[in-house]
Amino acid sequence: MLRHELQPGRLLAGTVLITAAVLYTGDAVSAWSIPWWVLFPLVCGGLWLAAAVGVTGHLVRRRRRRKMGERVKEC
């Protein structure tokens, strides 16, 4: 299997959406009662946070690649 880069934004988005799905499922089977308005801020806030983390991770990877490219040119 090929190795791939860690993408923390996607990891965070998946975790938030799975959490929302578990909460919704628990409410649907009457295991607990969750107000209807709780899931919207959870999902929206989680996706915004995941986007910020993803952009930050992309910038860090891009900067790292540039530095590695400069080292190769020096040799």
N, C-alpha and C positions, 0 to 999 in steps of 0.2 A: 504494500500500500504506500502511495506517495505521501510524503509529509506536506503539510500545509501550514500557512501562517495562522497564528491565533488571532481571531477577530472578536475582541471583547464586546463590541457593540451588538453583534448578532447573538452572542451568548446572553447578554443582558436582556435583549428583546425577547428571546425565547423563554427566558426565565419569567419575565413579567407576564407574557401571554399564557404560559402554563399555569401560573398562579391565579390569573383571572379565570381560566377555565376550571380549575379546581374549586374556586369560590362559587362560580356559577353552578357547577354540578352539585355541590353540597347544598346550595339553596334550592335547586330544582328537585332534589330528592327529599327535601325537608329535613336534612341533617342539622341545619342551622338557618337562621334568617339574616339575610344581608340586605340592607336598604339598596334600592335600585340605583341610587346615585354614586355608590362607592366604586363601582367598576369603571366608570368613565374617567375619573381622575387617575385611577390606578393605571389604566391602559395608556391614556394620553401622556401622563407624566413619565411613565416608564419608556414609552417610545421616544419622547423628546430626550430623555436622559441617554437612551441607547444611541440616538443619533449623535449627540454630543461626544459620547465615548468613541463612537465609530470614526467621527471626523478627527478627533484627537489621535486615535491610533493610526489613522491613515497618514496624518502629518508626520508622526514619529517615524513610521516605516519609510516614508519618502525621504526624510532627512537622513536616515540611516543609510539608505541606498546611495544618496549623493556622496556622503562621506566615504563609503566603500569605493565608489567610482573615482574619487580624487586620489585615494591611496593606490589604486591600480595604475593611474596615469603617472604617478610619481616614480614608480618602479621601472 
